[in-house]
Amino acid sequence: MPLKLQDGVLDTRGMPKDKHRGLPVPDAMHQLKSALIHYEGKEISVIVEREQEVQNMEKIAKYRGYKFSSEKRDGFYQMDLKVK
């Protein structure tokens, strides 16, 4: 399934679920990793459904040296990652 990446915003919601584990495939972390490989901008916003995904994204941001901020919105979380 193609990434939902438009104008620097990656929306990871709505991915098909693995029928055996009930988890989205690809998960938000793998979607972000793919987006960072192909995205040429210096900032990217990521929309996720669960708080655990926010914690996973923060780990990626720290590893890659990005500034990271997150905000809980109505029914989802939005994170902003920016190259330092």
PDB file of N, CA, C and O in Angstrom:
ATOM      1  N   MET A   1       0.841  -1.174   0.000  1.00  0.00           N
ATOM      2  CA  MET A   1       0.000   0.000   0.000  1.00  0.00           C
ATOM      3  C   MET A   1       0.888   1.240   0.000  1.00  0.00           C
ATOM      4  O   MET A   1       1.841   1.298   0.777  1.00  0.00           O
ATOM      5  N   PRO A   2       0.611   2.234  -0.843  1.00  0.00           N
ATOM      6  CA  PRO A   2       1.455   3.431  -0.910  1.00  0.00           C
ATOM      7  C   PRO A   2       1.307   4.290   0.345  1.00  0.00           C
ATOM      8  O   PRO A   2       0.273   4.279   1.014  1.00  0.00           O
ATOM      9  N   LEU A   3       2.365   5.028   0.639  1.00  0.00           N
ATOM     10  CA  LEU A   3       2.339   5.940   1.769  1.00  0.00           C
ATOM     11  C   LEU A   3       1.369   7.078   1.503  1.00  0.00           C
ATOM     12  O   LEU A   3       1.214   7.530   0.368  1.00  0.00           O
ATOM     13  N   LYS A   4       0.716   7.533   2.570  1.00  0.00           N
ATOM     14  CA  LYS A   4      -0.140   8.712   2.469  1.00  0.00           C
ATOM     15  C   LYS A   4       0.698   9.910   2.927  1.00  0.00           C
ATOM     16  O   LYS A   4       0.585  10.369   4.064  1.00  0.00           O
ATOM     17  N   LEU A   5       1.535  10.401   2.018  1.00  0.00           N
ATOM     18  CA  LEU A   5       2.445  11.514   2.292  1.00  0.00           C
ATOM     19  C   LEU A   5       2.124  12.643   1.331  1.00  0.00           C
ATOM     20  O   LEU A   5       2.277  12.507   0.117  1.00  0.00           O
ATOM     21  N   GLN A   6       1.675  13.762   1.890  1.00  0.00           N
ATOM     22  CA  GLN A   6       1.327  14.897   1.036  1.00  0.00           C
ATOM     23  C   GLN A   6       1.718  16.188   1.743  1.00  0.00           C
ATOM     24  O   GLN A   6       1.373  16.403   2.905  1.00  0.00           O
ATOM     25  N   ASP A   7       2.431  17.029   1.037  1.00  0.00           N
ATOM     26  CA  ASP A   7       2.850  18.333   1.553  1.00  0.00           C
ATOM     27  C   ASP A   7       3.542  18.225   2.913  1.00  0.00           C
ATOM     28  O   ASP A   7       3.312  19.050   3.798  1.00  0.00           O
ATOM     29  N   GLY A   8       4.382  17.215   3.075  1.00  0.00           N
ATOM     30  CA  GLY A   8       5.149  17.066   4.300  1.00  0.00           C
ATOM     31  C   GLY A   8       4.399  16.450   5.466  1.00  0.00           C
ATOM     32  O   GLY A   8       4.896  16.454   6.592  1.00  0.00           O
ATOM     33  N   VAL A   9       3.185  15.910   5.208  1.00  0.00           N
ATOM     34  CA  VAL A   9       2.394  15.271   6.261  1.00  0.00           C
ATOM     35  C   VAL A   9       2.201  13.800   5.899  1.00  0.00           C
ATOM     36  O   VAL A   9       1.673  13.470   4.837  1.00  0.00           O
ATOM     37  N   LEU A  10       2.640  12.924   6.804  1.00  0.00           N
ATOM     38  CA  LEU A  10       2.481  11.484   6.639  1.00  0.00           C
ATOM     39  C   LEU A  10       1.356  11.020   7.551  1.00  0.00           C
ATOM     40  O   LEU A  10       1.468  11.103   8.774  1.00  0.00           O
ATOM     41  N   ASP A  11       0.281  10.534   6.963  1.00  0.00           N
ATOM     42  CA  ASP A  11      -0.860  10.027   7.736  1.00  0.00           C
ATOM     43  C   ASP A  11      -0.759   8.508   7.747  1.00  0.00           C
ATOM     44  O   ASP A  11      -0.932   7.858   6.716  1.00  0.00           O
ATOM     45  N   THR A  12      -0.477   7.945   8.925  1.00  0.00           N
ATOM     46  CA  THR A  12      -0.250   6.501   9.029  1.00  0.00           C
ATOM     47  C   THR A  12      -1.518   5.727   9.371  1.00  0.00           C
ATOM     48  O   THR A  12      -1.481   4.503   9.499  1.00  0.00           O
ATOM     49  N   ARG A  13      -2.627   6.421   9.517  1.00  0.00           N
ATOM     50  CA  ARG A  13      -3.873   5.753   9.904  1.00  0.00           C
ATOM     51  C   ARG A  13      -4.482   5.003   8.718  1.00  0.00           C
ATOM     52  O   ARG A  13      -4.235   5.323   7.555  1.00  0.00           O
ATOM     53  N   GLY A  14      -5.284   3.996   9.058  1.00  0.00           N
ATOM     54  CA  GLY A  14      -6.068   3.302   8.042  1.00  0.00           C
ATOM     55  C   GLY A  14      -5.343   2.220   7.258  1.00  0.00           C
ATOM     56  O   GLY A  14      -5.835   1.785   6.217  1.00  0.00           O
ATOM     57  N   MET A  15      -4.195   1.781   7.728  1.00  0.00           N
ATOM     58  CA  MET A  15      -3.485   0.701   7.037  1.00  0.00           C
ATOM     59  C   MET A  15      -4.214  -0.621   7.282  1.00  0.00           C
ATOM     60  O   MET A  15      -4.850  -0.797   8.321  1.00  0.00           O
ATOM     61  N   PRO A  16      -4.120  -1.552   6.324  1.00  0.00           N
ATOM     62  CA  PRO A  16      -4.757  -2.853   6.532  1.00  0.00           C
ATOM     63  C   PRO A  16      -4.145  -3.567   7.724  1.00  0.00           C
ATOM     64  O   PRO A  16      -2.958  -3.407   8.009  1.00  0.00           O
ATOM     65  N   LYS A  17      -4.946  -4.345   8.411  1.00  0.00           N
ATOM     66  CA  LYS A  17      -4.489  -5.078   9.594  1.00  0.00           C
ATOM     67  C   LYS A  17      -4.093  -6.500   9.215  1.00  0.00           C
ATOM     68  O   LYS A  17      -4.762  -7.154   8.414  1.00  0.00           O
ATOM     69  N   ASP A  18      -2.998  -6.966   9.803  1.00  0.00           N
ATOM     70  CA  ASP A  18      -2.584  -8.357   9.657  1.00  0.00           C
ATOM     71  C   ASP A  18      -3.649  -9.216  10.333  1.00  0.00           C
ATOM     72  O   ASP A  18      -3.960  -9.001  11.504  1.00  0.00           O
ATOM     73  N   LYS A  19      -4.203 -10.171   9.623  1.00  0.00           N
ATOM     74  CA  LYS A  19      -5.321 -10.942  10.156  1.00  0.00           C
ATOM     75  C   LYS A  19      -4.934 -11.825  11.334  1.00  0.00           C
ATOM     76  O   LYS A  19      -5.801 -12.212  12.117  1.00  0.00           O
ATOM     77  N   HIS A  20      -3.664 -12.149  11.477  1.00  0.00           N
ATOM     78  CA  HIS A  20      -3.232 -13.012  12.573  1.00  0.00           C
ATOM     79  C   HIS A  20      -2.872 -12.233  13.837  1.00  0.00           C
ATOM     80  O   HIS A  20      -3.121 -12.700  14.949  1.00  0.00           O
ATOM     81  N   ARG A  21      -2.289 -11.054  13.667  1.00  0.00           N
ATOM     82  CA  ARG A  21      -1.842 -10.281  14.823  1.00  0.00           C
ATOM     83  C   ARG A  21      -2.731  -9.076  15.123  1.00  0.00           C
ATOM     84  O   ARG A  21      -2.691  -8.537  16.229  1.00  0.00           O
ATOM     85  N   GLY A  22      -3.532  -8.650  14.146  1.00  0.00           N
ATOM     86  CA  GLY A  22      -4.391  -7.493  14.346  1.00  0.00           C
ATOM     87  C   GLY A  22      -3.649  -6.170  14.353  1.00  0.00           C
ATOM     88  O   GLY A  22      -4.175  -5.164  14.829  1.00  0.00           O
ATOM     89  N   LEU A  23      -2.424  -6.162  13.827  1.00  0.00           N
ATOM     90  CA  LEU A  23      -1.608  -4.951  13.783  1.00  0.00           C
ATOM     91  C   LEU A  23      -1.566  -4.390  12.368  1.00  0.00           C
ATOM     92  O   LEU A  23      -1.656  -5.144  11.399  1.00  0.00           O
ATOM     93  N   PRO A  24      -1.429  -3.064  12.240  1.00  0.00           N
ATOM     94  CA  PRO A  24      -1.358  -2.473  10.905  1.00  0.00           C
ATOM     95  C   PRO A  24      -0.075  -2.877  10.178  1.00  0.00           C
ATOM     96  O   PRO A  24       0.990  -2.997  10.784  1.00  0.00           O
ATOM     97  N   VAL A  25      -0.202  -3.081   8.885  1.00  0.00           N
ATOM     98  CA  VAL A  25       0.944  -3.430   8.040  1.00  0.00           C
ATOM     99  C   VAL A  25       0.919  -2.522   6.817  1.00  0.00           C
ATOM    100  O   VAL A  25      -0.045  -2.572   6.053  1.00  0.00           O
ATOM    101  N   PRO A  26       1.932  -1.699   6.600  1.00  0.00           N
ATOM    102  CA  PRO A  26       3.075  -1.493   7.479  1.00  0.00           C
ATOM    103  C   PRO A  26       2.683  -0.635   8.669  1.00  0.00           C
ATOM    104  O   PRO A  26       1.755   0.170   8.594  1.00  0.00           O
ATOM    105  N   ASP A  27       3.410  -0.820   9.777  1.00  0.00           N
ATOM    106  CA  ASP A  27       3.121  -0.036  10.968  1.00  0.00           C
ATOM    107  C   ASP A  27       3.664   1.386  10.796  1.00  0.00           C
ATOM    108  O   ASP A  27       4.400   1.671   9.851  1.00  0.00           O
ATOM    109  N   ALA A  28       3.294   2.262  11.713  1.00  0.00           N
ATOM    110  CA  ALA A  28       3.653   3.681  11.598  1.00  0.00           C
ATOM    111  C   ALA A  28       5.160   3.891  11.556  1.00  0.00           C
ATOM    112  O   ALA A  28       5.641   4.740  10.804  1.00  0.00           O
ATOM    113  N   MET A  29       5.913   3.137  12.347  1.00  0.00           N
ATOM    114  CA  MET A  29       7.363   3.301  12.370  1.00  0.00           C
ATOM    115  C   MET A  29       7.980   2.974  11.013  1.00  0.00           C
ATOM    116  O   MET A  29       8.847   3.705  10.537  1.00  0.00           O
ATOM    117  N   HIS A  30       7.542   1.886  10.389  1.00  0.00           N
ATOM    118  CA  HIS A  30       8.081   1.529   9.077  1.00  0.00           C
ATOM    119  C   HIS A  30       7.639   2.523   8.001  1.00  0.00           C
ATOM    120  O   HIS A  30       8.392   2.806   7.070  1.00  0.00           O
ATOM    121  N   GLN A  31       6.440   3.044   8.126  1.00  0.00           N
ATOM    122  CA  GLN A  31       5.999   4.073   7.179  1.00  0.00           C
ATOM    123  C   GLN A  31       6.882   5.311   7.290  1.00  0.00           C
ATOM    124  O   GLN A  31       7.280   5.886   6.277  1.00  0.00           O
ATOM    125  N   LEU A  32       7.188   5.719   8.519  1.00  0.00           N
ATOM    126  CA  LEU A  32       8.047   6.889   8.707  1.00  0.00           C
ATOM    127  C   LEU A  32       9.441   6.639   8.138  1.00  0.00           C
ATOM    128  O   LEU A  32       9.997   7.507   7.465  1.00  0.00           O
ATOM    129  N   LYS A  33      10.002   5.477   8.399  1.00  0.00           N
ATOM    130  CA  LYS A  33      11.328   5.173   7.864  1.00  0.00           C
ATOM    131  C   LYS A  33      11.334   5.252   6.339  1.00  0.00           C
ATOM    132  O   LYS A  33      12.277   5.782   5.751  1.00  0.00           O
ATOM    133  N   SER A  34      10.298   4.735   5.702  1.00  0.00           N
ATOM    134  CA  SER A  34      10.195   4.812   4.235  1.00  0.00           C
ATOM    135  C   SER A  34      10.052   6.254   3.774  1.00  0.00           C
ATOM    136  O   SER A  34      10.669   6.659   2.789  1.00  0.00           O
ATOM    137  N   ALA A  35       9.248   7.021   4.477  1.00  0.00           N
ATOM    138  CA  ALA A  35       9.037   8.418   4.099  1.00  0.00           C
ATOM    139  C   ALA A  35      10.332   9.215   4.217  1.00  0.00           C
ATOM    140  O   ALA A  35      10.622  10.050   3.360  1.00  0.00           O
ATOM    141  N   LEU A  36      11.113   8.969   5.266  1.00  0.00           N
ATOM    142  CA  LEU A  36      12.357   9.710   5.454  1.00  0.00           C
ATOM    143  C   LEU A  36      13.376   9.399   4.369  1.00  0.00           C
ATOM    144  O   LEU A  36      14.201  10.249   4.035  1.00  0.00           O
ATOM    145  N   ILE A  37      13.329   8.207   3.822  1.00  0.00           N
ATOM    146  CA  ILE A  37      14.235   7.843   2.738  1.00  0.00           C
ATOM    147  C   ILE A  37      13.893   8.633   1.473  1.00  0.00           C
ATOM    148  O   ILE A  37      14.783   9.086   0.753  1.00  0.00           O
ATOM    149  N   HIS A  38      12.601   8.791   1.213  1.00  0.00           N
ATOM    150  CA  HIS A  38      12.153   9.403  -0.031  1.00  0.00           C
ATOM    151  C   HIS A  38      11.789  10.873   0.084  1.00  0.00           C
ATOM    152  O   HIS A  38      11.687  11.559  -0.933  1.00  0.00           O
ATOM    153  N   TYR A  39      11.594  11.367   1.284  1.00  0.00           N
ATOM    154  CA  TYR A  39      11.153  12.744   1.455  1.00  0.00           C
ATOM    155  C   TYR A  39      12.344  13.671   1.445  1.00  0.00           C
ATOM    156  O   TYR A  39      13.307  13.461   2.182  1.00  0.00           O
ATOM    157  N   GLU A  40      12.286  14.692   0.619  1.00  0.00           N
ATOM    158  CA  GLU A  40      13.428  15.584   0.462  1.00  0.00           C
ATOM    159  C   GLU A  40      13.361  16.800   1.369  1.00  0.00           C
ATOM    160  O   GLU A  40      14.330  17.555   1.456  1.00  0.00           O
ATOM    161  N   GLY A  41      12.243  17.003   2.044  1.00  0.00           N
ATOM    162  CA  GLY A  41      12.101  18.167   2.915  1.00  0.00           C
ATOM    163  C   GLY A  41      12.878  18.006   4.205  1.00  0.00           C
ATOM    164  O   GLY A  41      13.390  16.928   4.510  1.00  0.00           O
ATOM    165  N   LYS A  42      12.958  19.070   4.942  1.00  0.00           N
ATOM    166  CA  LYS A  42      13.671  19.034   6.211  1.00  0.00           C
ATOM    167  C   LYS A  42      12.722  18.917   7.386  1.00  0.00           C
ATOM    168  O   LYS A  42      13.159  18.756   8.525  1.00  0.00           O
ATOM    169  N   GLU A  43      11.432  18.996   7.123  1.00  0.00           N
ATOM    170  CA  GLU A  43      10.425  18.820   8.168  1.00  0.00           C
ATOM    171  C   GLU A  43       9.390  17.823   7.687  1.00  0.00           C
ATOM    172  O   GLU A  43       9.074  17.758   6.500  1.00  0.00           O
ATOM    173  N   ILE A  44       8.868  17.047   8.623  1.00  0.00           N
ATOM    174  CA  ILE A  44       7.792  16.127   8.292  1.00  0.00           C
ATOM    175  C   ILE A  44       6.880  16.022   9.512  1.00  0.00           C
ATOM    176  O   ILE A  44       7.347  15.955  10.649  1.00  0.00           O
ATOM    177  N   SER A  45       5.602  16.010   9.263  1.00  0.00           N
ATOM    178  CA  SER A  45       4.606  15.794  10.320  1.00  0.00           C
ATOM    179  C   SER A  45       4.043  14.397  10.126  1.00  0.00           C
ATOM    180  O   SER A  45       3.850  13.942   8.998  1.00  0.00           O
ATOM    181  N   VAL A  46       3.781  13.722  11.239  1.00  0.00           N
ATOM    182  CA  VAL A  46       3.274  12.357  11.192  1.00  0.00           C
ATOM    183  C   VAL A  46       2.017  12.268  12.046  1.00  0.00           C
ATOM    184  O   VAL A  46       1.996  12.724  13.189  1.00  0.00           O
ATOM    185  N   ILE A  47       0.968  11.676  11.479  1.00  0.00           N
ATOM    186  CA  ILE A  47      -0.278  11.467  12.196  1.00  0.00           C
ATOM    187  C   ILE A  47      -0.391   9.988  12.525  1.00  0.00           C
ATOM    188  O   ILE A  47      -0.270   9.132  11.650  1.00  0.00           O
ATOM    189  N   VAL A  48      -0.627   9.697  13.811  1.00  0.00           N
ATOM    190  CA  VAL A  48      -0.789   8.315  14.275  1.00  0.00           C
ATOM    191  C   VAL A  48      -2.025   8.225  15.157  1.00  0.00           C
ATOM    192  O   VAL A  48      -2.571   9.234  15.603  1.00  0.00           O
ATOM    193  N   GLU A  49      -2.455   6.978  15.399  1.00  0.00           N
ATOM    194  CA  GLU A  49      -3.659   6.748  16.189  1.00  0.00           C
ATOM    195  C   GLU A  49      -3.391   6.557  17.677  1.00  0.00           C
ATOM    196  O   GLU A  49      -4.215   6.951  18.502  1.00  0.00           O
ATOM    197  N   ARG A  50      -2.245   5.954  18.040  1.00  0.00           N
ATOM    198  CA  ARG A  50      -2.027   5.547  19.425  1.00  0.00           C
ATOM    199  C   ARG A  50      -0.786   6.211  20.049  1.00  0.00           C
ATOM    200  O   ARG A  50       0.180   6.551  19.366  1.00  0.00           O
ATOM    201  N   GLU A  51      -0.861   6.376  21.362  1.00  0.00           N
ATOM    202  CA  GLU A  51       0.237   6.995  22.094  1.00  0.00           C
ATOM    203  C   GLU A  51       1.523   6.173  21.983  1.00  0.00           C
ATOM    204  O   GLU A  51       2.610   6.747  21.931  1.00  0.00           O
ATOM    205  N   GLN A  52       1.421   4.848  21.947  1.00  0.00           N
ATOM    206  CA  GLN A  52       2.608   4.005  21.812  1.00  0.00           C
ATOM    207  C   GLN A  52       3.357   4.325  20.522  1.00  0.00           C
ATOM    208  O   GLN A  52       4.587   4.280  20.488  1.00  0.00           O
ATOM    209  N   GLU A  53       2.624   4.646  19.471  1.00  0.00           N
ATOM    210  CA  GLU A  53       3.276   5.007  18.206  1.00  0.00           C
ATOM    211  C   GLU A  53       4.045   6.321  18.345  1.00  0.00           C
ATOM    212  O   GLU A  53       5.086   6.501  17.713  1.00  0.00           O
ATOM    213  N   VAL A  54       3.539   7.231  19.164  1.00  0.00           N
ATOM    214  CA  VAL A  54       4.247   8.488  19.423  1.00  0.00           C
ATOM    215  C   VAL A  54       5.590   8.176  20.080  1.00  0.00           C
ATOM    216  O   VAL A  54       6.618   8.735  19.698  1.00  0.00           O
ATOM    217  N   GLN A  55       5.577   7.300  21.051  1.00  0.00           N
ATOM    218  CA  GLN A  55       6.818   6.924  21.738  1.00  0.00           C
ATOM    219  C   GLN A  55       7.808   6.279  20.778  1.00  0.00           C
ATOM    220  O   GLN A  55       9.008   6.542  20.859  1.00  0.00           O
ATOM    221  N   ASN A  56       7.324   5.441  19.875  1.00  0.00           N
ATOM    222  CA  ASN A  56       8.206   4.817  18.879  1.00  0.00           C
ATOM    223  C   ASN A  56       8.800   5.864  17.942  1.00  0.00           C
ATOM    224  O   ASN A  56       9.983   5.799  17.607  1.00  0.00           O
ATOM    225  N   MET A  57       7.987   6.825  17.519  1.00  0.00           N
ATOM    226  CA  MET A  57       8.461   7.878  16.617  1.00  0.00           C
ATOM    227  C   MET A  57       9.518   8.747  17.293  1.00  0.00           C
ATOM    228  O   MET A  57      10.480   9.179  16.658  1.00  0.00           O
ATOM    229  N   GLU A  58       9.329   8.997  18.584  1.00  0.00           N
ATOM    230  CA  GLU A  58      10.300   9.806  19.312  1.00  0.00           C
ATOM    231  C   GLU A  58      11.663   9.115  19.326  1.00  0.00           C
ATOM    232  O   GLU A  58      12.694   9.782  19.233  1.00  0.00           O
ATOM    233  N   LYS A  59      11.676   7.802  19.440  1.00  0.00           N
ATOM    234  CA  LYS A  59      12.936   7.056  19.401  1.00  0.00           C
ATOM    235  C   LYS A  59      13.632   7.226  18.051  1.00  0.00           C
ATOM    236  O   LYS A  59      14.848   7.412  17.992  1.00  0.00           O
ATOM    237  N   ILE A  60      12.856   7.159  16.970  1.00  0.00           N
ATOM    238  CA  ILE A  60      13.436   7.359  15.635  1.00  0.00           C
ATOM    239  C   ILE A  60      14.003   8.768  15.517  1.00  0.00           C
ATOM    240  O   ILE A  60      15.106   8.963  15.005  1.00  0.00           O
ATOM    241  N   ALA A  61      13.237   9.755  15.997  1.00  0.00           N
ATOM    242  CA  ALA A  61      13.683  11.148  15.910  1.00  0.00           C
ATOM    243  C   ALA A  61      15.002  11.346  16.653  1.00  0.00           C
ATOM    244  O   ALA A  61      15.919  11.985  16.137  1.00  0.00           O
ATOM    245  N   LYS A  62      15.096  10.801  17.852  1.00  0.00           N
ATOM    246  CA  LYS A  62      16.336  10.933  18.632  1.00  0.00           C
ATOM    247  C   LYS A  62      17.495  10.250  17.920  1.00  0.00           C
ATOM    248  O   LYS A  62      18.596  10.797  17.854  1.00  0.00           O
ATOM    249  N   TYR A  63      17.253   9.060  17.388  1.00  0.00           N
ATOM    250  CA  TYR A  63      18.296   8.311  16.694  1.00  0.00           C
ATOM    251  C   TYR A  63      18.818   9.080  15.479  1.00  0.00           C
ATOM    252  O   TYR A  63      20.019   9.091  15.210  1.00  0.00           O
ATOM    253  N   ARG A  64      17.907   9.719  14.755  1.00  0.00           N
ATOM    254  CA  ARG A  64      18.298  10.437  13.540  1.00  0.00           C
ATOM    255  C   ARG A  64      18.695  11.890  13.802  1.00  0.00           C
ATOM    256  O   ARG A  64      19.100  12.596  12.878  1.00  0.00           O
ATOM    257  N   GLY A  65      18.585  12.337  15.041  1.00  0.00           N
ATOM    258  CA  GLY A  65      18.986  13.705  15.378  1.00  0.00           C
ATOM    259  C   GLY A  65      17.957  14.759  14.994  1.00  0.00           C
ATOM    260  O   GLY A  65      18.318  15.908  14.739  1.00  0.00           O
ATOM    261  N   TYR A  66      16.699  14.391  14.950  1.00  0.00           N
ATOM    262  CA  TYR A  66      15.638  15.348  14.646  1.00  0.00           C
ATOM    263  C   TYR A  66      15.095  15.971  15.923  1.00  0.00           C
ATOM    264  O   TYR A  66      15.078  15.341  16.980  1.00  0.00           O
ATOM    265  N   LYS A  67      14.655  17.211  15.809  1.00  0.00           N
ATOM    266  CA  LYS A  67      13.859  17.813  16.869  1.00  0.00           C
ATOM    267  C   LYS A  67      12.490  17.157  16.787  1.00  0.00           C
ATOM    268  O   LYS A  67      12.020  16.808  15.703  1.00  0.00           O
ATOM    269  N   PHE A  68      11.858  16.992  17.933  1.00  0.00           N
ATOM    270  CA  PHE A  68      10.605  16.243  17.977  1.00  0.00           C
ATOM    271  C   PHE A  68       9.615  16.956  18.878  1.00  0.00           C
ATOM    272  O   PHE A  68       9.960  17.382  19.981  1.00  0.00           O
ATOM    273  N   SER A  69       8.385  17.084  18.405  1.00  0.00           N
ATOM    274  CA  SER A  69       7.307  17.577  19.251  1.00  0.00           C
ATOM    275  C   SER A  69       6.049  16.803  18.881  1.00  0.00           C
ATOM    276  O   SER A  69       5.897  16.345  17.748  1.00  0.00           O
ATOM    277  N   SER A  70       5.154  16.664  19.847  1.00  0.00           N
ATOM    278  CA  SER A  70       3.909  15.944  19.569  1.00  0.00           C
ATOM    279  C   SER A  70       2.749  16.645  20.256  1.00  0.00           C
ATOM    280  O   SER A  70       2.919  17.356  21.247  1.00  0.00           O
ATOM    281  N   GLU A  71       1.583  16.425  19.707  1.00  0.00           N
ATOM    282  CA  GLU A  71       0.373  17.034  20.232  1.00  0.00           C
ATOM    283  C   GLU A  71      -0.786  16.058  20.071  1.00  0.00           C
ATOM    284  O   GLU A  71      -0.969  15.460  19.011  1.00  0.00           O
ATOM    285  N   LYS A  72      -1.557  15.909  21.130  1.00  0.00           N
ATOM    286  CA  LYS A  72      -2.754  15.069  21.052  1.00  0.00           C
ATOM    287  C   LYS A  72      -3.877  15.926  20.469  1.00  0.00           C
ATOM    288  O   LYS A  72      -4.149  17.033  20.933  1.00  0.00           O
ATOM    289  N   ARG A  73      -4.503  15.389  19.464  1.00  0.00           N
ATOM    290  CA  ARG A  73      -5.616  16.080  18.822  1.00  0.00           C
ATOM    291  C   ARG A  73      -6.888  15.289  19.048  1.00  0.00           C
ATOM    292  O   ARG A  73      -6.913  14.375  19.871  1.00  0.00           O
ATOM    293  N   ASP A  74      -7.922  15.623  18.341  1.00  0.00           N
ATOM    294  CA  ASP A  74      -9.213  14.953  18.491  1.00  0.00           C
ATOM    295  C   ASP A  74      -9.169  13.579  17.815  1.00  0.00           C
ATOM    296  O   ASP A  74      -9.441  13.465  16.620  1.00  0.00           O
ATOM    297  N   GLY A  75      -8.824  12.532  18.583  1.00  0.00           N
ATOM    298  CA  GLY A  75      -8.825  11.174  18.070  1.00  0.00           C
ATOM    299  C   GLY A  75      -7.525  10.717  17.424  1.00  0.00           C
ATOM    300  O   GLY A  75      -7.464   9.605  16.900  1.00  0.00           O
ATOM    301  N   PHE A  76      -6.485  11.544  17.448  1.00  0.00           N
ATOM    302  CA  PHE A  76      -5.189  11.140  16.897  1.00  0.00           C
ATOM    303  C   PHE A  76      -4.087  11.983  17.523  1.00  0.00           C
ATOM    304  O   PHE A  76      -4.352  12.919  18.278  1.00  0.00           O
ATOM    305  N   TYR A  77      -2.849  11.633  17.197  1.00  0.00           N
ATOM    306  CA  TYR A  77      -1.677  12.378  17.640  1.00  0.00           C
ATOM    307  C   TYR A  77      -0.954  12.900  16.403  1.00  0.00           C
ATOM    308  O   TYR A  77      -0.881  12.215  15.382  1.00  0.00           O
ATOM    309  N   GLN A  78      -0.425  14.107  16.499  1.00  0.00           N
ATOM    310  CA  GLN A  78       0.379  14.636  15.407  1.00  0.00           C
ATOM    311  C   GLN A  78       1.752  14.969  15.951  1.00  0.00           C
ATOM    312  O   GLN A  78       1.888  15.649  16.968  1.00  0.00           O
ATOM    313  N   MET A  79       2.770  14.477  15.258  1.00  0.00           N
ATOM    314  CA  MET A  79       4.141  14.737  15.632  1.00  0.00           C
ATOM    315  C   MET A  79       4.830  15.515  14.528  1.00  0.00           C
ATOM    316  O   MET A  79       4.562  15.315  13.343  1.00  0.00           O
ATOM    317  N   ASP A  80       5.719  16.400  14.934  1.00  0.00           N
ATOM    318  CA  ASP A  80       6.524  17.145  13.985  1.00  0.00           C
ATOM    319  C   ASP A  80       7.982  16.789  14.209  1.00  0.00           C
ATOM    320  O   ASP A  80       8.487  16.844  15.330  1.00  0.00           O
ATOM    321  N   LEU A  81       8.643  16.426  13.133  1.00  0.00           N
ATOM    322  CA  LEU A  81      10.061  16.108  13.174  1.00  0.00           C
ATOM    323  C   LEU A  81      10.779  17.101  12.275  1.00  0.00           C
ATOM    324  O   LEU A  81      10.342  17.380  11.158  1.00  0.00           O
ATOM    325  N   LYS A  82      11.879  17.626  12.776  1.00  0.00           N
ATOM    326  CA  LYS A  82      12.623  18.641  12.028  1.00  0.00           C
ATOM    327  C   LYS A  82      14.105  18.380  12.168  1.00  0.00           C
ATOM    328  O   LYS A  82      14.589  18.076  13.259  1.00  0.00           O
ATOM    329  N   VAL A  83      14.835  18.498  11.058  1.00  0.00           N
ATOM    330  CA  VAL A  83      16.281  18.333  11.086  1.00  0.00           C
ATOM    331  C   VAL A  83      16.866  19.472  11.923  1.00  0.00           C
ATOM    332  O   VAL A  83      16.529  20.638  11.721  1.00  0.00           O
ATOM    333  N   LYS A  84      17.748  19.122  12.866  1.00  0.00           N
ATOM    334  CA  LYS A  84      18.362  20.135  13.745  1.00  0.00           C
ATOM    335  C   LYS A  84      19.302  21.015  12.962  1.00  0.00           C
ATOM    336  O   LYS A  84      19.911  21.924  13.526  1.00  0.00           O
TER     337      LYS A  84
END
